[in-house]
Amino acid sequence: MDTFATLNQPVELCISGIDCLPVALIQPRYRVVLAGKCFFHIEETSTGRVRGFRTDHNEACYLARHLERSA
């Protein structure tokens, strides 16, 4: 049976020209959450507040990306 070693330090993500940051620090500001049958909330990840809603998942993702860019 195989065993897997656990990491002792956070995983780092390096982007060329930018210092390495732990993955935990690189999070989207908004996320799409299923809130009912065919109904999606766009939540702010830091506060949990709902910033918008859509009935189509693709439109909800588009709104989340739009809010992310405008912030």
Buried (B, 14 or more C-beta within 10 A) or exposed (E): EEEEEEEEEEEEEEEEEEEEEEEEEEEEEBBBBEBEEEBBBBBBEEEEEEBBBBEEEEBBBBBBBEBEEEE
